[in-house]
Amino acid sequence: MNDFTVIKCNHRGETVLSYQGEIVVRGENYVCVRALFTFSSRDLGYVALKTGDIFTEWFYSDKWYNVFRVQDVDSGALKGYYCNLTRPAVISANSVKADDLALDIFVKPNRNILLLDEDEYNDLPLSDDERKQVQAAIDEIYSLVKQAIAPFDELK
């Protein structure tokens, strides 16, 4: 599981994290990658992540977000979807890179939606246009969840 590199950058485009995964499917404007959570287990309050949890991750070159489907390593149960608000991803043959804009959405399996890190997002020096793009992305995620449209199509 090490043929594709995911690179997370901060809002200035500086790399803050990279990890390996494998391509599940690739489309014209997206790539879907499967990766394992290799960090120490941690409880975020709204979800507990365990070392080895399976992340199926969608990155888009034409959208201001990415989506991580989080699956329990032991039971295979869906824990939820973690969505990062980002600038559109740069997808190459061997990697994907995205500038994280601090604001996150967590979608629970019952479709409850949590908007996270608003204070951190509000402190970023983003243009009005970037903020409009982020708001449009939030609206799109909420709509996809409400209608159970991919990648949220298994929500009840």
N, C-alpha and C positions, 0 to 999 in steps of 0.2 A: 504494500500500500504506500508506495513512495515514488510514483511516476509523475506527480503533479504538485506544484507548490502554490499554496494560498498565502498571500502577503497582505496583512492588515496594516494600513498606514493611518496616521493621525490626520487631522484636518489640513495640516501643512504639507502632506504628502510624504512624511518621514516614516520609514518602516518602524513599527512597534512590535510586530509579531509575525512569524512565518512558521508554517507547518506543512506537512506532506499529506496527500490524499490521493484518491484514484478517481478518474473521470467515470461517471455513471452514464451521462449522455451529454452531448454537445449540440447546440443549435446555432442558428445564424447570429442571434443576439444574446446567447446565454451559455453557461456551462453549469452542469450539476456534478458535484464532487462528493464523495463519501470519505469521511475522515473520522478517526477515533479521538475522543477527548483524552489527551495524554497528561493533563495537569492533575494535581492533587484534587481529591474529592472536595467539594465545597457546597454549602447550603446558601443559596442566594436569597432565601426567604420565600420566594414565589416558586422556586424549583431547586431540587437538589441534584447537582451534577456529580457523577461518579467517574473515576478513572476508567476508561474503556467504553463509556457511553458512545453510541454511534450517532454521528452528525451527518445528515444528508443536506448539502448546502447548494443553494441556487444563487448564482451571481449573474447579473444582467449588465450588458453594455449600454442599454437604453433606458434604465430605470434608476431611481435614486434610492435603492435599497437592495439588500440581499436577505435571504431567508434560510434559516438553519432549522431543519426538522431534528428534534432531539429524541432519541430512542434509548430506553434503558438497556444497558449491557447484559443484565441478567435475565430479565423477563421479556425483553423485546417490546414492552409497552411504550406507547407514545407519551412522552413527558410534556410536549408542547413544541411551539415554534418560537424561535428567537429571531427577531428581525432587526437588523442594523440599518439605520438611515445613513446612506453613504452617497458620495458622488458616483456616477455610473462607473462600473468596473472596467478595467483594461484587461482584456482576455487575450492571451497569447497561446502558442502551441503547448507550452509546458507550465504556464502559471496564470494566476489571476491576481490582480492588485486592485484594492479599493480603499478610498480615503474615508475613514469612519468619521461621522459628524456628531458623535456622542449620544444622540437621541436613539433610544431603542424601544421596541415593542415586544412584549412577550404575550403569546396567544396560548391559553390553556386548552387542553383537549375538549373542554365544554364550551369553547369559543369565548370565554371571558378574556378581555384584552386589557393589558396593563401598559401604560405609557411610562417609560423609565428615563431617568437622567435629564429631565427638563432643565434643571438649573445649570448643569454642565453645558448643555446645548445652547442655552440663552447667553452664556458667557463667551461663546465662540465669535470671532470677528468674521461673520459671513455677510455676503451681500444680500440685498433685498431679494434679488432674483433667486439666489440659492435657497433662501428661506421659503420662497414661494414653491420651489421645486420640492423641498422637503415636505411642506404641507400637502402638496398634491400626492406625494408618495404615501404619506400617512393615510390620506383619504382613500387611496387605491387599496392599500392593505386592509383597511376596515371593510371596504366593499367586497374584496375577495373572500375575507373570512365570513362575512355575513351570508354570502351566496355559496360558500363552500366550494370555491373555484381553486384549481391547482395553483400553488402547491398545497393549499389548505383543504383539499377535497375529501380528506378522510375525517374531518371534524363532524361531530354529531350535533 
